[in-house]
Amino acid sequence: MLNKKDLLGIKELSLEEIILFLDTAAGFKDVIGRDIKKVPALRGKTAVNLFFEPSTRTRTSFELAAKRLSMDVINFSVPTSSVVKGEGLIDTALTVQALGADFIIIRHTSSGAPYLLAKHLKASVINAGDGTNEHPTQALLDAFTIIEKKGDIKGLEIAIVGDIAHSRVAKSNIYCLTKLGAKVRLIGPPTLIPDKIREMGVGVFHNMEEGLKNVDVLMMLRIQMERQGKGFFPSTDEYSRNWGLTSERLSLAGDNVIVMHPGPMNRGIEIVSEIADGPNSVILDQVTNGIAVRMAVMYLLSGVKR
Ligand code: CP
């Protein structure tokens, strides 16, 4: 049993808790592969997606996960809500809770927003990405996908490439993968990899060709176009020349390397289509596995006994 109301970050999870989420997700992966993909586990409960930032994968897969668990789901529309009249985050969440939400799934531009809500709410709060801080369910679905493809994570050489400084996906993955025993290295320009990050127990490479050697898992990150022009790199062309994943570069990695990307992808910038759609890519498996992982998260946070 999990003794937690909220899932805020991977940083706060023990190894045993991470393994419990992953093992429970494996059971739910079987469920979503059946003709009848629903179980009554959380019938009568309500989940609300409270997204203050755009999302395709996370919001949709939380909605599907809740429906597969027989919950009612509301997709709260921030642009047409009283948020635009100035209603604050806590008042908005308290209102949603008063309407009957058992789970509030929040994505917010501000790091720490889910932690603030968790202190004020009886409902379970799930962090679906907060600023540049964490995206815990992405890291769990990435770990689940690696185990599915590689059998185990312990001892694997895993590279995360790109904009580490602004990536909540990278941070959650560093916490998750190092706790699970992987050797994690970060690859990218010095402007996008803060020096302090070495304290998280990772290696750092500022040369793509060097960094790719003997890698078992390659996790490419999105270049955040919205940050272009802020001087982190001169141009997307130059970024692509130095850090983009091409077939030639992929051949430097280990045999049977798998290529991951949390999405959305900038094809032709951080990854070429030939690889994104090629035999080493597990990018769409990550998306599919997100449903099982998010089912496991809501199920375990609910405290319902099997
Ligand atoms: N990986 C991820 O968070 O994608 P979305 O922004 O589409 O949810």
py3Dmol code that shows the C-alpha trace and the ligand (Angstrom):
import py3Dmol

protein = """\
ATOM      1  CA  MET A   1       0.000   0.000   0.000  1.00  0.00           C
ATOM      2  CA  LEU A   2       1.106   3.562  -0.693  1.00  0.00           C
ATOM      3  CA  ASN A   3       0.831   5.902   2.259  1.00  0.00           C
ATOM      4  CA  LYS A   4       0.502   9.117   0.246  1.00  0.00           C
ATOM      5  CA  LYS A   5      -2.349  11.443  -0.727  1.00  0.00           C
ATOM      6  CA  ASP A   6      -0.477  13.289  -3.486  1.00  0.00           C
ATOM      7  CA  LEU A   7       2.112  12.696  -6.206  1.00  0.00           C
ATOM      8  CA  LEU A   8       4.129  15.904  -6.364  1.00  0.00           C
ATOM      9  CA  GLY A   9       7.622  14.842  -7.417  1.00  0.00           C
ATOM     10  CA  ILE A  10       9.909  11.852  -7.845  1.00  0.00           C
ATOM     11  CA  LYS A  11      12.387  13.519  -5.461  1.00  0.00           C
ATOM     12  CA  GLU A  12      10.119  12.672  -2.523  1.00  0.00           C
ATOM     13  CA  LEU A  13       9.550   9.022  -3.520  1.00  0.00           C
ATOM     14  CA  SER A  14      11.465   6.068  -2.076  1.00  0.00           C
ATOM     15  CA  LEU A  15      12.772   3.318  -4.353  1.00  0.00           C
ATOM     16  CA  GLU A  16      10.053   1.007  -2.961  1.00  0.00           C
ATOM     17  CA  GLU A  17       7.331   3.533  -3.845  1.00  0.00           C
ATOM     18  CA  ILE A  18       8.661   3.907  -7.405  1.00  0.00           C
ATOM     19  CA  ILE A  19       8.699   0.126  -7.821  1.00  0.00           C
ATOM     20  CA  LEU A  20       5.138  -0.107  -6.451  1.00  0.00           C
ATOM     21  CA  PHE A  21       3.931   2.407  -9.083  1.00  0.00           C
ATOM     22  CA  LEU A  22       5.731   0.481 -11.863  1.00  0.00           C
ATOM     23  CA  ASP A  23       4.519  -2.967 -10.754  1.00  0.00           C
ATOM     24  CA  THR A  24       0.940  -1.717 -10.426  1.00  0.00           C
ATOM     25  CA  ALA A  25       1.170  -0.130 -13.892  1.00  0.00           C
ATOM     26  CA  ALA A  26       2.167  -3.521 -15.346  1.00  0.00           C
ATOM     27  CA  GLY A  27      -1.171  -4.949 -14.146  1.00  0.00           C
ATOM     28  CA  PHE A  28      -3.064  -2.051 -15.715  1.00  0.00           C
ATOM     29  CA  LYS A  29      -1.143  -2.449 -19.005  1.00  0.00           C
ATOM     30  CA  ASP A  30      -2.836  -5.865 -19.294  1.00  0.00           C
ATOM     31  CA  VAL A  31      -6.225  -4.224 -18.678  1.00  0.00           C
ATOM     32  CA  ILE A  32      -5.820  -1.624 -21.460  1.00  0.00           C
ATOM     33  CA  GLY A  33      -4.830  -4.369 -23.893  1.00  0.00           C
ATOM     34  CA  ARG A  34      -8.162  -6.167 -23.466  1.00  0.00           C
ATOM     35  CA  ASP A  35     -11.279  -5.722 -25.615  1.00  0.00           C
ATOM     36  CA  ILE A  36     -13.067  -4.286 -22.579  1.00  0.00           C
ATOM     37  CA  LYS A  37     -10.550  -1.809 -21.254  1.00  0.00           C
ATOM     38  CA  LYS A  38     -12.421  -0.715 -18.123  1.00  0.00           C
ATOM     39  CA  VAL A  39     -12.240  -1.829 -14.509  1.00  0.00           C
ATOM     40  CA  PRO A  40     -14.600  -0.599 -11.769  1.00  0.00           C
ATOM     41  CA  ALA A  41     -11.747   0.150  -9.320  1.00  0.00           C
ATOM     42  CA  LEU A  42     -12.530   3.864  -8.800  1.00  0.00           C
ATOM     43  CA  ARG A  43     -16.213   3.958  -9.788  1.00  0.00           C
ATOM     44  CA  GLY A  44     -17.970   6.936  -8.169  1.00  0.00           C
ATOM     45  CA  LYS A  45     -14.783   9.033  -7.899  1.00  0.00           C
ATOM     46  CA  THR A  46     -14.108  12.199  -9.891  1.00  0.00           C
ATOM     47  CA  ALA A  47     -10.896  13.455 -11.499  1.00  0.00           C
ATOM     48  CA  VAL A  48     -10.428  17.045 -12.678  1.00  0.00           C
ATOM     49  CA  ASN A  49      -7.723  18.060 -15.158  1.00  0.00           C
ATOM     50  CA  LEU A  50      -6.659  21.589 -14.200  1.00  0.00           C
ATOM     51  CA  PHE A  51      -4.182  22.562 -16.924  1.00  0.00           C
ATOM     52  CA  PHE A  52      -2.823  26.113 -17.013  1.00  0.00           C
ATOM     53  CA  GLU A  53      -0.405  25.167 -19.849  1.00  0.00           C
ATOM     54  CA  PRO A  54      -1.060  23.354 -23.135  1.00  0.00           C
ATOM     55  CA  SER A  55      -0.812  19.550 -23.277  1.00  0.00           C
ATOM     56  CA  THR A  56      -1.656  16.772 -25.702  1.00  0.00           C
ATOM     57  CA  ARG A  57      -0.258  13.568 -24.165  1.00  0.00           C
ATOM     58  CA  THR A  58      -0.509  14.175 -20.412  1.00  0.00           C
ATOM     59  CA  ARG A  59      -4.018  15.624 -20.310  1.00  0.00           C
ATOM     60  CA  THR A  60      -5.469  13.053 -22.710  1.00  0.00           C
ATOM     61  CA  SER A  61      -3.851  10.096 -21.005  1.00  0.00           C
ATOM     62  CA  PHE A  62      -4.984  11.227 -17.536  1.00  0.00           C
ATOM     63  CA  GLU A  63      -8.509  11.511 -18.968  1.00  0.00           C
ATOM     64  CA  LEU A  64      -8.324   8.041 -20.507  1.00  0.00           C
ATOM     65  CA  ALA A  65      -6.728   6.579 -17.367  1.00  0.00           C
ATOM     66  CA  ALA A  66      -9.541   7.983 -15.208  1.00  0.00           C
ATOM     67  CA  LYS A  67     -12.178   6.632 -17.632  1.00  0.00           C
ATOM     68  CA  ARG A  68     -10.516   3.192 -17.690  1.00  0.00           C
ATOM     69  CA  LEU A  69     -10.860   3.201 -13.872  1.00  0.00           C
ATOM     70  CA  SER A  70     -14.584   4.070 -14.276  1.00  0.00           C
ATOM     71  CA  MET A  71     -14.207   7.590 -12.866  1.00  0.00           C
ATOM     72  CA  ASP A  72     -16.046  10.740 -13.922  1.00  0.00           C
ATOM     73  CA  VAL A  73     -13.632  13.232 -15.539  1.00  0.00           C
ATOM     74  CA  ILE A  74     -13.848  16.981 -15.995  1.00  0.00           C
ATOM     75  CA  ASN A  75     -11.419  18.854 -18.219  1.00  0.00           C
ATOM     76  CA  PHE A  76     -11.401  22.288 -16.613  1.00  0.00           C
ATOM     77  CA  SER A  77     -11.037  24.966 -19.276  1.00  0.00           C
ATOM     78  CA  VAL A  78      -8.823  27.708 -17.869  1.00  0.00           C
ATOM     79  CA  PRO A  79      -9.419  30.275 -20.695  1.00  0.00           C
ATOM     80  CA  THR A  80     -13.213  30.146 -20.219  1.00  0.00           C
ATOM     81  CA  SER A  81     -13.137  29.965 -16.409  1.00  0.00           C
ATOM     82  CA  SER A  82     -13.230  32.646 -13.715  1.00  0.00           C
ATOM     83  CA  VAL A  83      -9.414  32.509 -13.676  1.00  0.00           C
ATOM     84  CA  VAL A  84      -9.595  35.165 -16.414  1.00  0.00           C
ATOM     85  CA  LYS A  85     -11.606  37.356 -13.990  1.00  0.00           C
ATOM     86  CA  GLY A  86      -8.740  37.094 -11.518  1.00  0.00           C
ATOM     87  CA  GLU A  87      -9.757  34.120  -9.365  1.00  0.00           C
ATOM     88  CA  GLY A  88      -6.634  32.763  -7.663  1.00  0.00           C
ATOM     89  CA  LEU A  89      -5.206  29.253  -7.884  1.00  0.00           C
ATOM     90  CA  ILE A  90      -6.183  28.149  -4.379  1.00  0.00           C
ATOM     91  CA  ASP A  91      -9.756  29.495  -4.690  1.00  0.00           C
ATOM     92  CA  THR A  92     -10.097  27.794  -8.087  1.00  0.00           C
ATOM     93  CA  ALA A  93      -8.897  24.475  -6.685  1.00  0.00           C
ATOM     94  CA  LEU A  94     -11.066  24.753  -3.541  1.00  0.00           C
ATOM     95  CA  THR A  95     -14.061  25.401  -5.821  1.00  0.00           C
ATOM     96  CA  VAL A  96     -13.262  22.342  -7.941  1.00  0.00           C
ATOM     97  CA  GLN A  97     -12.901  20.292  -4.749  1.00  0.00           C
ATOM     98  CA  ALA A  98     -16.248  21.601  -3.430  1.00  0.00           C
ATOM     99  CA  LEU A  99     -17.818  20.378  -6.686  1.00  0.00           C
ATOM    100  CA  GLY A 100     -16.689  16.859  -5.751  1.00  0.00           C
ATOM    101  CA  ALA A 101     -13.188  16.324  -7.166  1.00  0.00           C
ATOM    102  CA  ASP A 102     -11.292  13.442  -5.576  1.00  0.00           C
ATOM    103  CA  PHE A 103      -8.220  14.003  -7.782  1.00  0.00           C
ATOM    104  CA  ILE A 104      -6.931  17.354  -9.039  1.00  0.00           C
ATOM    105  CA  ILE A 105      -4.365  16.917 -11.787  1.00  0.00           C
ATOM    106  CA  ILE A 106      -2.520  20.187 -12.230  1.00  0.00           C
ATOM    107  CA  ARG A 107      -0.118  21.544 -14.831  1.00  0.00           C
ATOM    108  CA  HIS A 108       1.133  25.027 -14.093  1.00  0.00           C
ATOM    109  CA  THR A 109       3.805  27.446 -15.324  1.00  0.00           C
ATOM    110  CA  SER A 110       4.955  28.090 -11.752  1.00  0.00           C
ATOM    111  CA  SER A 111       7.300  25.601 -10.113  1.00  0.00           C
ATOM    112  CA  GLY A 112       5.775  24.582  -6.789  1.00  0.00           C
ATOM    113  CA  ALA A 113       2.104  25.217  -7.658  1.00  0.00           C
ATOM    114  CA  PRO A 114       1.056  21.560  -6.993  1.00  0.00           C
ATOM    115  CA  TYR A 115       2.889  21.596  -3.621  1.00  0.00           C
ATOM    116  CA  LEU A 116       0.919  24.702  -2.604  1.00  0.00           C
ATOM    117  CA  LEU A 117      -2.408  23.100  -3.557  1.00  0.00           C
ATOM    118  CA  ALA A 118      -1.595  19.849  -1.757  1.00  0.00           C
ATOM    119  CA  LYS A 119      -1.337  21.797   1.524  1.00  0.00           C
ATOM    120  CA  HIS A 120      -4.807  23.315   1.087  1.00  0.00           C
ATOM    121  CA  LEU A 121      -6.789  20.367  -0.321  1.00  0.00           C
ATOM    122  CA  LYS A 122      -8.208  17.096   0.963  1.00  0.00           C
ATOM    123  CA  ALA A 123      -8.353  15.868  -2.645  1.00  0.00           C
ATOM    124  CA  SER A 124      -5.318  14.079  -4.078  1.00  0.00           C
ATOM    125  CA  VAL A 125      -3.097  16.450  -6.048  1.00  0.00           C
ATOM    126  CA  ILE A 126      -1.105  15.049  -8.967  1.00  0.00           C
ATOM    127  CA  ASN A 127       1.651  17.112 -10.552  1.00  0.00           C
ATOM    128  CA  ALA A 128       1.302  16.999 -14.342  1.00  0.00           C
ATOM    129  CA  GLY A 129       4.272  19.352 -14.797  1.00  0.00           C
ATOM    130  CA  ASP A 130       5.154  22.440 -12.732  1.00  0.00           C
ATOM    131  CA  GLY A 131       7.349  25.065 -14.375  1.00  0.00           C
ATOM    132  CA  THR A 132      10.919  23.812 -14.652  1.00  0.00           C
ATOM    133  CA  ASN A 133      10.624  21.643 -11.539  1.00  0.00           C
ATOM    134  CA  GLU A 134       9.155  18.132 -12.065  1.00  0.00           C
ATOM    135  CA  HIS A 135       6.897  15.997 -14.267  1.00  0.00           C
ATOM    136  CA  PRO A 136       6.696  12.832 -12.164  1.00  0.00           C
ATOM    137  CA  THR A 137       4.263  10.759 -14.232  1.00  0.00           C
ATOM    138  CA  GLN A 138       6.436  11.324 -17.341  1.00  0.00           C
ATOM    139  CA  ALA A 139       9.442   9.877 -15.489  1.00  0.00           C
ATOM    140  CA  LEU A 140       7.404   6.901 -14.272  1.00  0.00           C
ATOM    141  CA  LEU A 141       6.123   6.120 -17.772  1.00  0.00           C
ATOM    142  CA  ASP A 142       9.662   6.489 -19.141  1.00  0.00           C
ATOM    143  CA  ALA A 143      11.005   4.043 -16.525  1.00  0.00           C
ATOM    144  CA  PHE A 144       8.123   1.658 -17.281  1.00  0.00           C
ATOM    145  CA  THR A 145       8.949   1.787 -21.010  1.00  0.00           C
ATOM    146  CA  ILE A 146      12.671   1.187 -20.420  1.00  0.00           C
ATOM    147  CA  ILE A 147      11.919  -1.868 -18.240  1.00  0.00           C
ATOM    148  CA  GLU A 148       9.453  -3.155 -20.859  1.00  0.00           C
ATOM    149  CA  LYS A 149      12.101  -2.887 -23.618  1.00  0.00           C
ATOM    150  CA  LYS A 150      15.297  -3.695 -21.692  1.00  0.00           C
ATOM    151  CA  GLY A 151      14.099  -5.961 -18.861  1.00  0.00           C
ATOM    152  CA  ASP A 152      15.729  -3.884 -16.096  1.00  0.00           C
ATOM    153  CA  ILE A 153      17.117  -0.398 -15.492  1.00  0.00           C
ATOM    154  CA  LYS A 154      19.916  -1.202 -13.019  1.00  0.00           C
ATOM    155  CA  GLY A 155      23.327  -0.706 -14.663  1.00  0.00           C
ATOM    156  CA  LEU A 156      22.013   0.765 -17.927  1.00  0.00           C
ATOM    157  CA  GLU A 157      23.860   3.725 -19.475  1.00  0.00           C
ATOM    158  CA  ILE A 158      21.178   6.359 -20.081  1.00  0.00           C
ATOM    159  CA  ALA A 159      21.806   9.685 -21.814  1.00  0.00           C
ATOM    160  CA  ILE A 160      19.480  12.687 -21.629  1.00  0.00           C
ATOM    161  CA  VAL A 161      20.223  15.177 -24.409  1.00  0.00           C
ATOM    162  CA  GLY A 162      19.319  18.835 -24.741  1.00  0.00           C
ATOM    163  CA  ASP A 163      17.822  21.597 -22.629  1.00  0.00           C
ATOM    164  CA  ILE A 164      18.357  20.129 -19.171  1.00  0.00           C
ATOM    165  CA  ALA A 165      18.257  23.524 -17.452  1.00  0.00           C
ATOM    166  CA  HIS A 166      14.595  24.185 -18.263  1.00  0.00           C
ATOM    167  CA  SER A 167      13.355  20.604 -18.395  1.00  0.00           C
ATOM    168  CA  ARG A 168      11.065  19.229 -15.702  1.00  0.00           C
ATOM    169  CA  VAL A 169      11.141  15.913 -17.603  1.00  0.00           C
ATOM    170  CA  ALA A 170      14.937  15.736 -17.229  1.00  0.00           C
ATOM    171  CA  LYS A 171      14.821  16.469 -13.507  1.00  0.00           C
ATOM    172  CA  SER A 172      12.156  13.877 -12.730  1.00  0.00           C
ATOM    173  CA  ASN A 173      13.991  11.338 -14.872  1.00  0.00           C
ATOM    174  CA  ILE A 174      17.330  11.986 -13.146  1.00  0.00           C
ATOM    175  CA  TYR A 175      15.702  11.353  -9.747  1.00  0.00           C
ATOM    176  CA  CYS A 176      13.837   8.276 -10.990  1.00  0.00           C
ATOM    177  CA  LEU A 177      16.569   6.605 -13.062  1.00  0.00           C
ATOM    178  CA  THR A 178      19.370   7.114 -10.515  1.00  0.00           C
ATOM    179  CA  LYS A 179      17.139   5.707  -7.737  1.00  0.00           C
ATOM    180  CA  LEU A 180      16.520   2.674  -9.967  1.00  0.00           C
ATOM    181  CA  GLY A 181      20.291   2.154 -10.417  1.00  0.00           C
ATOM    182  CA  ALA A 182      20.949   3.539 -13.923  1.00  0.00           C
ATOM    183  CA  LYS A 183      24.104   5.440 -14.825  1.00  0.00           C
ATOM    184  CA  VAL A 184      22.774   8.752 -16.131  1.00  0.00           C
ATOM    185  CA  ARG A 185      24.728  11.188 -18.295  1.00  0.00           C
ATOM    186  CA  LEU A 186      23.581  14.550 -19.615  1.00  0.00           C
ATOM    187  CA  ILE A 187      24.615  15.814 -23.047  1.00  0.00           C
ATOM    188  CA  GLY A 188      24.272  19.385 -24.266  1.00  0.00           C
ATOM    189  CA  PRO A 189      25.817  22.848 -24.422  1.00  0.00           C
ATOM    190  CA  PRO A 190      27.104  24.387 -21.161  1.00  0.00           C
ATOM    191  CA  THR A 191      24.401  27.083 -21.361  1.00  0.00           C
ATOM    192  CA  LEU A 192      21.701  24.392 -21.062  1.00  0.00           C
ATOM    193  CA  ILE A 193      23.308  22.205 -18.360  1.00  0.00           C
ATOM    194  CA  PRO A 194      23.753  23.928 -14.983  1.00  0.00           C
ATOM    195  CA  ASP A 195      27.031  22.953 -13.243  1.00  0.00           C
ATOM    196  CA  LYS A 196      25.195  22.237  -9.980  1.00  0.00           C
ATOM    197  CA  ILE A 197      23.327  19.363 -11.597  1.00  0.00           C
ATOM    198  CA  ARG A 198      26.416  17.125 -11.170  1.00  0.00           C
ATOM    199  CA  GLU A 199      25.417  17.004  -7.471  1.00  0.00           C
ATOM    200  CA  MET A 200      22.491  14.786  -8.567  1.00  0.00           C
ATOM    201  CA  GLY A 201      24.987  11.987  -9.359  1.00  0.00           C
ATOM    202  CA  VAL A 202      25.098  12.359 -13.139  1.00  0.00           C
ATOM    203  CA  GLY A 203      27.899  12.676 -15.703  1.00  0.00           C
ATOM    204  CA  VAL A 204      28.021  15.639 -18.096  1.00  0.00           C
ATOM    205  CA  PHE A 205      29.212  15.720 -21.729  1.00  0.00           C
ATOM    206  CA  HIS A 206      29.504  18.872 -23.815  1.00  0.00           C
ATOM    207  CA  ASN A 207      30.325  16.877 -26.943  1.00  0.00           C
ATOM    208  CA  MET A 208      27.527  14.841 -28.556  1.00  0.00           C
ATOM    209  CA  GLU A 209      29.792  12.252 -30.218  1.00  0.00           C
ATOM    210  CA  GLU A 210      31.674  11.562 -26.951  1.00  0.00           C
ATOM    211  CA  GLY A 211      28.487  11.411 -24.910  1.00  0.00           C
ATOM    212  CA  LEU A 212      26.738   8.887 -27.164  1.00  0.00           C
ATOM    213  CA  LYS A 213      29.348   6.140 -26.784  1.00  0.00           C
ATOM    214  CA  ASN A 214      27.988   2.896 -25.259  1.00  0.00           C
ATOM    215  CA  VAL A 215      24.599   4.375 -24.457  1.00  0.00           C
ATOM    216  CA  ASP A 216      21.726   1.868 -23.952  1.00  0.00           C
ATOM    217  CA  VAL A 217      18.934   4.436 -23.767  1.00  0.00           C
ATOM    218  CA  LEU A 218      18.881   7.820 -25.445  1.00  0.00           C
ATOM    219  CA  MET A 219      16.345  10.339 -24.240  1.00  0.00           C
ATOM    220  CA  MET A 220      16.068  13.382 -26.512  1.00  0.00           C
ATOM    221  CA  LEU A 221      14.488  16.553 -25.125  1.00  0.00           C
ATOM    222  CA  ARG A 222      12.451  19.162 -26.907  1.00  0.00           C
ATOM    223  CA  ILE A 223      14.187  22.368 -27.770  1.00  0.00           C
ATOM    224  CA  GLN A 224      11.919  24.902 -26.188  1.00  0.00           C
ATOM    225  CA  MET A 225      11.229  27.286 -29.072  1.00  0.00           C
ATOM    226  CA  GLU A 226       9.596  29.743 -26.671  1.00  0.00           C
ATOM    227  CA  ARG A 227      13.057  30.281 -25.143  1.00  0.00           C
ATOM    228  CA  GLN A 228      14.737  30.965 -28.504  1.00  0.00           C
ATOM    229  CA  GLY A 229      16.222  34.448 -28.642  1.00  0.00           C
ATOM    230  CA  LYS A 230      17.241  34.337 -24.974  1.00  0.00           C
ATOM    231  CA  GLY A 231      20.841  33.498 -25.841  1.00  0.00           C
ATOM    232  CA  PHE A 232      20.986  29.842 -24.748  1.00  0.00           C
ATOM    233  CA  PHE A 233      22.194  28.898 -28.244  1.00  0.00           C
ATOM    234  CA  PRO A 234      22.732  31.005 -31.368  1.00  0.00           C
ATOM    235  CA  SER A 235      20.116  29.449 -33.687  1.00  0.00           C
ATOM    236  CA  THR A 236      18.082  26.291 -34.156  1.00  0.00           C
ATOM    237  CA  ASP A 237      20.272  25.441 -37.187  1.00  0.00           C
ATOM    238  CA  GLU A 238      23.392  25.558 -35.076  1.00  0.00           C
ATOM    239  CA  TYR A 239      21.701  23.607 -32.275  1.00  0.00           C
ATOM    240  CA  SER A 240      20.673  20.940 -34.753  1.00  0.00           C
ATOM    241  CA  ARG A 241      24.188  20.709 -36.227  1.00  0.00           C
ATOM    242  CA  ASN A 242      25.761  20.173 -32.795  1.00  0.00           C
ATOM    243  CA  TRP A 243      23.109  18.337 -30.783  1.00  0.00           C
ATOM    244  CA  GLY A 244      20.537  16.941 -33.211  1.00  0.00           C
ATOM    245  CA  LEU A 245      20.150  13.155 -33.368  1.00  0.00           C
ATOM    246  CA  THR A 246      21.014  11.865 -36.849  1.00  0.00           C
ATOM    247  CA  SER A 247      21.481   8.275 -38.071  1.00  0.00           C
ATOM    248  CA  GLU A 248      25.240   8.807 -38.177  1.00  0.00           C
ATOM    249  CA  ARG A 249      25.284   9.881 -34.551  1.00  0.00           C
ATOM    250  CA  LEU A 250      22.935   7.092 -33.468  1.00  0.00           C
ATOM    251  CA  SER A 251      25.431   4.544 -34.839  1.00  0.00           C
ATOM    252  CA  LEU A 252      27.887   5.703 -32.119  1.00  0.00           C
ATOM    253  CA  ALA A 253      25.538   4.504 -29.353  1.00  0.00           C
ATOM    254  CA  GLY A 254      25.391   0.962 -27.998  1.00  0.00           C
ATOM    255  CA  ASP A 255      23.887  -1.956 -29.927  1.00  0.00           C
ATOM    256  CA  ASN A 256      20.109  -2.107 -29.519  1.00  0.00           C
ATOM    257  CA  VAL A 257      19.922   1.435 -28.168  1.00  0.00           C
ATOM    258  CA  ILE A 258      16.367   2.654 -27.693  1.00  0.00           C
ATOM    259  CA  VAL A 259      15.434   6.245 -28.524  1.00  0.00           C
ATOM    260  CA  MET A 260      12.925   8.107 -26.377  1.00  0.00           C
ATOM    261  CA  HIS A 261      11.342  11.555 -26.520  1.00  0.00           C
ATOM    262  CA  PRO A 262       8.659  12.877 -24.140  1.00  0.00           C
ATOM    263  CA  GLY A 263       7.091  14.940 -26.924  1.00  0.00           C
ATOM    264  CA  PRO A 264       6.143  17.203 -28.468  1.00  0.00           C
ATOM    265  CA  MET A 265       9.014  16.723 -30.946  1.00  0.00           C
ATOM    266  CA  ASN A 266      10.628  19.317 -33.170  1.00  0.00           C
ATOM    267  CA  ARG A 267      11.354  17.044 -36.128  1.00  0.00           C
ATOM    268  CA  GLY A 268      14.522  18.016 -37.962  1.00  0.00           C
ATOM    269  CA  ILE A 269      15.868  19.970 -34.985  1.00  0.00           C
ATOM    270  CA  GLU A 270      16.592  17.692 -32.000  1.00  0.00           C
ATOM    271  CA  ILE A 271      15.709  14.485 -33.889  1.00  0.00           C
ATOM    272  CA  VAL A 272      15.384  13.544 -37.559  1.00  0.00           C
ATOM    273  CA  SER A 273      12.201  11.799 -38.725  1.00  0.00           C
ATOM    274  CA  GLU A 274      14.181   8.755 -39.866  1.00  0.00           C
ATOM    275  CA  ILE A 275      14.986   8.026 -36.204  1.00  0.00           C
ATOM    276  CA  ALA A 276      11.730   9.255 -34.665  1.00  0.00           C
ATOM    277  CA  ASP A 277       9.839   6.791 -36.889  1.00  0.00           C
ATOM    278  CA  GLY A 278      12.599   4.162 -37.072  1.00  0.00           C
ATOM    279  CA  PRO A 279      13.164   0.767 -35.442  1.00  0.00           C
ATOM    280  CA  ASN A 280      15.034   2.124 -32.377  1.00  0.00           C
ATOM    281  CA  SER A 281      12.256   4.558 -31.482  1.00  0.00           C
ATOM    282  CA  VAL A 282       9.933   3.754 -28.563  1.00  0.00           C
ATOM    283  CA  ILE A 283       8.314   7.191 -28.577  1.00  0.00           C
ATOM    284  CA  LEU A 284       4.756   5.980 -29.220  1.00  0.00           C
ATOM    285  CA  ASP A 285       5.199   3.158 -26.667  1.00  0.00           C
ATOM    286  CA  GLN A 286       5.912   5.891 -24.117  1.00  0.00           C
ATOM    287  CA  VAL A 287       2.594   7.531 -24.993  1.00  0.00           C
ATOM    288  CA  THR A 288       0.641   4.261 -24.697  1.00  0.00           C
ATOM    289  CA  ASN A 289       2.323   3.362 -21.408  1.00  0.00           C
ATOM    290  CA  GLY A 290       1.309   6.737 -19.978  1.00  0.00           C
ATOM    291  CA  ILE A 291      -2.257   5.468 -19.589  1.00  0.00           C
ATOM    292  CA  ALA A 292      -1.299   2.400 -17.517  1.00  0.00           C
ATOM    293  CA  VAL A 293       1.104   4.419 -15.376  1.00  0.00           C
ATOM    294  CA  ARG A 294      -1.468   7.140 -14.685  1.00  0.00           C
ATOM    295  CA  MET A 295      -4.081   4.487 -13.840  1.00  0.00           C
ATOM    296  CA  ALA A 296      -1.605   3.058 -11.306  1.00  0.00           C
ATOM    297  CA  VAL A 297      -0.898   6.497  -9.832  1.00  0.00           C
ATOM    298  CA  MET A 298      -4.573   7.364  -9.277  1.00  0.00           C
ATOM    299  CA  TYR A 299      -5.393   3.862  -8.039  1.00  0.00           C
ATOM    300  CA  LEU A 300      -2.567   3.832  -5.479  1.00  0.00           C
ATOM    301  CA  LEU A 301      -3.198   7.392  -4.283  1.00  0.00           C
ATOM    302  CA  SER A 302      -6.876   6.538  -3.724  1.00  0.00           C
ATOM    303  CA  GLY A 303      -5.878   4.050  -1.033  1.00  0.00           C
ATOM    304  CA  VAL A 304      -8.407   1.525  -2.374  1.00  0.00           C
ATOM    305  CA  LYS A 305      -7.404  -2.020  -1.431  1.00  0.00           C
ATOM    306  CA  ARG A 306      -7.160  -4.584  -4.239  1.00  0.00           C
TER     307      ARG A 306
END
"""
ligand_1 = """\
8
CP
N 5.275 14.838 -22.464
C 4.357 15.785 -22.257
O 4.231 16.326 -21.134
O 3.601 16.087 -23.356
P 2.354 17.091 -23.349
O 2.903 18.476 -23.139
O 1.703 16.925 -24.699
O 1.450 16.700 -22.219
"""
view = py3Dmol.view(width=600, height=400)
view.addModel(protein, "pdb")
view.setStyle({"model": 0}, {"cartoon": {"style": "trace"}})
view.addModel(ligand_1, "xyz")
view.setStyle({"model": 1}, {"stick": {}})
view.zoomTo()
view.show()
